[in-house]
Amino acid sequence: MAMAMAMALALALAMSLALAMAMALALALALALAMALALVLVLAMALALALALAMVLAIALVVALAMRIGEGYELCSGSGEG
C-alpha cells in the first residue's frame, strides 16, 4: 500500500512539474511576443521620425525654392528704386 501511495505521489509530482514547465514555456512565449511587439513599436517610431524629418526637409526645400523664385521675380520686375 505504501508503494502504491509513493508511486501516486511521484506521478502527481511529475504531473505538477510538467504543468509548471508548460506554464514556464507559455510565459517565455508571451515574453518573446511582447519583445517582438516592442521591437515593432520601436521600428514604427523610427519610421515615423524619419518621415517627419523628410517632411521638414521637404518644407525647407520648398521654402528655399520659393525664396529663390521670389528673388528672381524681384530682380526681373524692375520695381526697385533705381
Salt bridges, closest charged atoms under 4 A:
none
